[in-house]
Amino acid sequence: MSDAILSVVSVGPHVSIQDGGRSGFMRFGVPRSGAMDRASLAAANIALGNAANAPTIEVSMGGVVLECQAGILSLAIAGGGFVVQCGSAKVGSWSIVTLRTGERLTIRPGHWGSWTYLAFAGELVSEHWLGSASTHASSGLGGGRLKVGQLLHVRSASRREERGGDIPCPVTARPRSELHIVLGPQERFFSADALQTLMTRSYILSDAYDRMGVRLKGPALSPEGLLDMPSEAIVRGSIQVAGDGVPTILLADHQTTGGYPKIATVVDSELDSFVQLRSRDEIRFIPISPDKAVELSRSRHAGLARYYSAISTARGSLSQRLMGENLISGVVDAKGRNREDIRPQSQGAPRLRLSYERSFHGFLGPSIRAGASAGTL
């Protein structure tokens, strides 16, 4: 292993270094921050063999282009349905690829999703603040936003061929437009009609959407009476309503306290897929009891644990996968003749070459052709 250096060729807004966030500081006014889509960050890291909350690059719809200046390393991408190109090859939006010196990795928006994550086989060197590399957007503290011309250093970079290929994308990663909510804790500031409106009408994500939160367009939910409540703690997923009746769902970089009433709270386990919606997408709220919210969260957590366990296991090197597929029949030798078996080369078998194709489902589908040059038996 050796270090790798990548340069930032181009980058859009809101592309920053994020990890699992910093916990334990909200009482001091410091938000947790961390990935907008925590589940996808964990998936990219785990599939690559990293710790689940290791630092990554969070890529917004502004996209990013990186060029490898030195070294060779594996990278994992997971999140929204972005368009990804590594070197000259287009790969799936959930993939593990290898980037070599002189090659570029391009990530740009695709058909769905607002955020995706780029994890590194090695240690991404970055600034830490209060024990976390997560970038707090408004202050810039933490790993920071990426800038054109910036050099990214990856310590102990490695190529993890045994993990290469596509990462299975779970259904729960797709954008979610129906959100379960628990009313409160300050629903007393709203009339019965306002609560009914929240629970039955649809809302649109406005363009006022960043890492702090997203304002919604739709029927106003004007509070009743004076807003004389003291400032109280806020959590990710709080639906806060300002005096103009506009609801805002608070997200990763939310302020830690607020003096506007929170009419409801989105079930936390549904926020990862919610943030993959885009401005102008429509959402609806489904009220449930606190007990039901706990049940949903536990079920979601158990499902994710099974998924992470499944993708954490390396599938083996390319040759190991080919052996696992029992690829010893139905091939064509170098002269184009059909053969029923292949003997090891040490036993005098003709030298055959393999080419490999990536199937829709992400497994490396082999084919053997005369004269191909991708590999050799």
Salt bridges, closest charged atoms under 4 A:
GLU58 OE1 - ARG211 NH1 2.79
GLU67 OE1 - ARG104 NE 2.58
GLU123 OE1 - ARG155 NH1 3.25
ASP166 OD1 - ARG358 NH1 3.86
ASP207 OD2 - ARG280 NH2 3.17
ASP244 OD2 - ARG215 NH2 3.49
ASP253 OD2 - ARG211 NE 3.07
ASP268 OD1 - ARG38 NH1 3.24
GLU270 OE2 - ARG176 NH2 3.25
GLU270 OE2 - HIS180 ND1 2.64
ASP272 OD1 - ARG38 NE 3.01
GLU295 OE2 - LYS292 NZ 3.68
ASP333 OD2 - ARG337 NE 2.99
GLU357 OE2 - ARG369 NH2 2.74
